[in-house]
Amino acid sequence: MTATDALVRPIAVSICDADVLYLRGQLPRRDPFCFGHEFVAEVVSLGEDVAGFAPGDRVVVAFLIACGSCSPCRRGFPAACATVDAKAAYGFGIFGDWGGALCDLIRVPFAGYMMAHLPSGVSPSAAASVGDNLSDAFRCVAEGLEEEPGASVLVVAGGGRAPSISLYAAALALALGSEQVDYLDSDPERLLIAESLGARPILAARAPDRQGSHYITADTSGDPSGAWLATALRSTARYGRCTSCGIYHGSAPLPLGAMYAQGVRFTVGWANVQTHMPKVLNLLQAAPELLNPIHTIAPWSDAIDALATPPSKLILARPEAL
């Protein structure tokens, strides 16, 4: 352990949308690795240079490893950290040897930047996804709503490759003041959850050409064909914002003509979670039950059985985190 490290004990682990795809065999197989990269933990010990934290503190830990002091990090882009290897992250087994959160102890490098205090009144289970999926959903809608308060939002969930980010984006957009959130999905169960959050559910078995006109659109589909992404782009109002959190490994066609005509501002790429975590935690402190309809909480001891058939958002919690 170095002077800038912390050792922490995970107490609530959220199962990421990418984890579910892997469990279902929809991503390439890997060598054995330690699972889990969205988590809340208790601080066990700290390096001498880590300020602002103490043993026993409960913290959210970012999934993406970043130093906090290089030029990209200082500019708010830890996903481009110049100190660590590209894509360095917990719990994937292919982005560096950082381990995973389904364990009893994990090392946090650059701890003063990687960790954020869990606010009073927010349970570890509620905040377990802040270090990845919840901050990813936040960036899909927050900047546009800050720019255009009350603006309408379209969440294009499509075939549901990122179900929790899709539902999180709807919940956060409403919490941030959107006057109308349309939620486009092919799954009736997720549509019911979206409706319970206050969004307008729209069932679509296939990607429509467009779905209205919205200042803010979020492509959370991850559909390799790019069809649902094209729906989001064509549904973006003039000089509105479209953000995609989908990971497109191949070439997804873009409707560039429609984008040019509308002046669409399109953002894609890894979420800079360290930048967003404090704002997301403030939202949860103001509305601690905001995400309850989305979460399914299972005891830590039941992890193997729960992972066999994961719901839209599974949280594994030790007894002290319930």
Buried (B, 14 or more C-beta within 10 A) or exposed (E): EEEBBBBBBBBBBBBBBBBBBBBEEEBEEEEEEBBBBBBBBBBBEBBEEBEEBEEEBBBBBBBBBBBBBBEBBEEEBBBBBEBBEEBBBBBBBEBBEBBBBBBEEBBBBBBBBBBBBBBEEBBBBBBBBBBBBBBBBBBBBBBBBEEBEEBBBBBBBBBBBBBBBBBBBBBBBBBBEBEBBBBBBBBEEBBEBBBBBBBBBBEBEEBBEBBBBBBBBBBBBBBBBBBBBBBBBBBBBEEBBBBBBBBBEEEBEBBEEBBEEBEBBBEBEBBBBBBBBBBBBEBBBEBBEBBEBBBEBBBBEEBEEBBEEBBBBBBBBBEEBB
